[in-house]
């Protein structure tokens, strides 16, 4: 049995429900197909930056479609997502980044 990772959800759903809305934020929305394509591109970009399996990737984004794409892209690259709340103070953000040993910050 193959390992089932979080990004496999959109890979499977993207095929079955390609034209249905996957994520909506405010007035913007993307379909499962678009989410799959954008996440795949993000994952490839992360891999091209030499992020290895299990390495931490900090995500310093407001709640948005881009945050969701980053999450799935990081999973596709075999990295580990570390969400950092943008409302934190600079010192708090720096502590999280150092503590988790993030190799990349989005």
C-alpha positions as CSV (number, residue, x, y, z in Angstrom):
1,X,0.0,0.0,0.0
2,X,1.4,3.4,-0.9
3,X,1.8,6.2,1.6
4,X,-1.1,8.6,1.4
5,X,-0.1,12.2,1.9
6,X,-2.2,15.3,2.1
7,X,-1.5,16.4,-1.5
8,X,-2.9,13.1,-2.8
9,X,-6.4,14.5,-1.8
10,X,-6.2,17.1,-4.5
11,X,-4.6,14.8,-7.0
12,X,-7.4,12.4,-6.6
13,X,-10.2,15.0,-6.3
14,X,-8.7,17.1,-9.1
15,X,-9.3,14.4,-11.6
16,X,-12.8,13.5,-10.4
17,X,-14.1,17.1,-9.9
18,X,-11.8,19.1,-12.0
19,X,-14.2,22.0,-12.8
20,X,-15.7,22.3,-9.3
21,X,-14.7,25.1,-7.0
22,X,-12.0,23.8,-4.6
23,X,-11.1,27.1,-2.7
24,X,-12.9,30.3,-2.4
25,X,-11.6,33.4,-0.7
26,X,-13.5,36.6,-0.9
27,X,-14.4,37.2,-4.6
28,X,-11.7,34.8,-5.9
29,X,-12.1,31.1,-6.5
30,X,-10.1,28.3,-8.1
31,X,-11.2,24.9,-9.3
32,X,-9.7,21.6,-8.2
33,X,-7.9,21.4,-11.6
34,X,-6.4,24.9,-11.1
35,X,-5.5,24.1,-7.5
36,X,-3.7,20.9,-8.6
37,X,-1.8,22.7,-11.4
38,X,-0.7,25.6,-9.2
39,X,0.3,23.3,-6.3
40,X,2.3,21.2,-8.7
41,X,4.1,24.2,-10.0
42,X,4.8,25.4,-6.4
43,X,6.1,21.9,-5.5
44,X,8.4,21.9,-8.5
45,X,9.7,25.4,-7.6
46,X,10.4,24.3,-4.0
47,X,12.2,21.2,-5.2
48,X,14.3,23.4,-7.6
49,X,15.4,25.4,-4.5
50,X,17.0,22.2,-3.1
51,X,14.5,21.7,-0.3
52,X,14.9,18.1,0.7
53,X,12.3,15.6,2.1
54,X,11.3,16.6,5.7
55,X,12.9,20.1,5.6
56,X,10.7,22.9,7.0
57,X,9.2,25.5,4.8
58,X,7.8,28.5,6.6
59,X,4.5,30.0,5.3
60,X,4.1,33.6,6.2
61,X,0.9,34.4,4.3
62,X,-2.5,35.7,5.3
63,X,-5.4,33.3,4.8
64,X,-5.7,33.1,1.0
65,X,-5.7,30.9,-2.0
66,X,-1.9,31.3,-2.2
67,X,-1.6,29.9,1.3
68,X,-3.6,26.8,0.3
69,X,-1.5,26.4,-2.9
70,X,1.7,26.7,-0.8
71,X,0.5,24.1,1.7
72,X,-0.2,21.5,-1.0
73,X,3.0,22.5,-3.0
74,X,5.1,22.0,0.1
75,X,3.5,18.5,0.6
76,X,4.2,17.7,-3.1
77,X,7.9,18.7,-2.6
78,X,8.0,16.4,0.5
79,X,8.7,19.4,2.7
80,X,7.0,20.2,6.0
81,X,4.7,23.2,6.3
82,X,5.2,25.6,9.2
83,X,2.5,28.2,9.3
84,X,3.5,31.5,10.8
85,X,0.7,33.9,11.7
86,X,1.5,37.3,10.1
87,X,0.0,39.2,13.0
88,X,2.8,38.0,15.3
89,X,5.5,40.4,16.4
90,X,8.7,40.3,14.4
91,X,10.6,38.7,17.3
92,X,8.0,35.9,17.6
93,X,8.2,35.2,13.9
94,X,11.9,35.0,14.0
95,X,11.8,32.6,17.0
96,X,9.4,30.3,15.1
97,X,11.6,30.3,12.0
98,X,14.8,29.6,14.0
99,X,13.1,27.0,16.3
100,X,11.7,24.9,13.4
101,X,14.9,25.4,11.4
102,X,13.0,26.6,8.3
103,X,15.1,26.4,5.1
104,X,12.7,28.4,3.0
105,X,10.1,31.1,3.8
106,X,7.2,31.8,1.6
